[in-house]
């Protein structure tokens, strides 16, 4: 089953419009809270990025407070993606190397992870904002470290996440 890129794009565009996001960085923590999620920052195992737990009363995102701020932002966006896209699971735990899922096959889990990652990238680095910043300059030289670092700071994301996003959007020259 392919990931639902168009659906994810529509959901992200809807969130950006609803919360009047016109420039980076996207206030992902605020968006998650406005969507009804509670966010808890706490030290977790080093290989645990975060989790989402939901029941009839609440939905909670747990974030590893020992990880870098840009990683925490990605985790919040990733778990928000699970919240909006994968509503059949009550507990989703995201580890760096091992993914634990309740009631899912490995294939389904992989799709869920890919979708949540795609959602996080779309939300934190919206294609419309990237286009505003980059369409006038053409392809990006991946070895221009100053440019990549400054753009990552502008979006409050890691340089790795930014490079992956720019490549996916066709902005990196090969």
C-alpha angles and dihedrals in degrees: 000000000000120000117264100245096160093050091047090049091052092048092049092046089050092052092047091051095043093052095036096239107176103154139026143299097057111221093233096167091053092048092050091050092048087052088060100261124136116217123211122188115200140144109271135175109301093247093049115092099177149296144223123224124185138176133158092286105043150359117218131189114204115204128192103243092197093066125087118280092246089053090049090052091050090048092052091049091045093051091045086055090054090048093054099035107032107043098157096074121080095192127032117175120190118205125178094239105012127045117206119199132173115230098354135120118232091251092052091045092053091051090048091051093047091049093047091049091047090049091051092050092047092049099043095039105027113198091229092057093042088051091052090052099042114023092088095054104047126214118005124233104231089208093061092101095177092054094046093046093049093047091049089052090049091056093036092233134121118272088240092056091046094050091049090050094047090049091049090051093048098248097121116087114225 
